């Protein structure tokens, strides 16, 4: 991906998680992959100040405890988390899921191909997009936010 920040994978299925890990390895993506099994675990990870924030979130929708849409509702409402790009990686072909997730500002929606070669191709496109995409500088964003706060206090 873009830098050496981790990729956060929200995936409850061990085989699917292993497939993502293998595809990233085959594509020579060197970012660490951090896997959590549901939205609750993801929020704990993301809110832990000792953890490096991920460069991107790969998100399954159908998970126990807190599913992907519930997670997105909370993460996208949180000022510290909402700008982390999230890509849905799911088996769902439901138009309602697509609509709901795009309403929550996801960066992409990919239906997981069953065929491994096609899955790797999909991950290759995701990797290429995030390698070429120009993202805002979070340090500049923090400086701008501080200036706005300082100005508002005067």
Secondary structure as GFF3:
##gff-version 3
##sequence-region A 1 154
A	DSSP	beta_strand	7	10	.	.	.	ID=ss1
A	DSSP	alpha_helix	14	26	.	.	.	ID=ss2
A	DSSP	beta_strand	33	36	.	.	.	ID=ss3
A	DSSP	alpha_helix	39	47	.	.	.	ID=ss4
A	DSSP	beta_strand	56	59	.	.	.	ID=ss5
A	DSSP	alpha_helix	68	75	.	.	.	ID=ss6
A	DSSP	beta_strand	86	90	.	.	.	ID=ss7
A	DSSP	alpha_helix	95	103	.	.	.	ID=ss8
A	DSSP	beta_strand	108	111	.	.	.	ID=ss9
A	DSSP	alpha_helix	116	132	.	.	.	ID=ss10
A	DSSP	alpha_helix	138	153	.	.	.	ID=ss11
###
